[in-house]
């Protein structure tokens, strides 16, 4: 079923909207949640929470891209659940590793002013990603958006794990330089 029709079902408050969403995007949402939580039950619960959130968001919101909309909701819910579970040593630890890899590049947001500036930061990151080659961008997103493991990314792109690690390392260095050039962070 086309995404526009699924969105229409939400707007019509038809219960089949969730069923059709699950059929088309259930495994996609589950993969996102599982990569963050590394637990089947928690991932499944996050996906169910995603459907509820989508139900409560439409109307009034009409997303342009249903997959992106659902992916963002799932990711947010799974990260919140991960934080709530305080799961430092859980699963393969890909979430922790990915966050740690980016920690030197991304400035922390502790003040209200910095929270307001988060939208500007997101725009700068989008601009940076659009400057990357398609492969570099896809590898970066697999790692830092979907929290895929290095092994999974390596298999997906048919590159060695060493090549993926080096590509991510170089991309993070370029991101850091890009942040410095834009005044987001200052080089000491």
Buried (B, 14 or more C-beta within 10 A) or exposed (E): EEBEEBBBBBEEEEEEBBBBBBEBBBEBBBBBBBBBBBBEEBBBBBBBBBBEBBBEBBEEEBBEEBEEBBBBBBBBBBBEBBEEEEBEEBBEBBBBBBEEBBEEBBEEEEEEEEEEBEEEBEEBBEEBBEEBEEEBBBBBEBBBBBBBBBEBBBEEBEBEEEBBBEBBEEBBEBBBEBBEEEEBBEEE
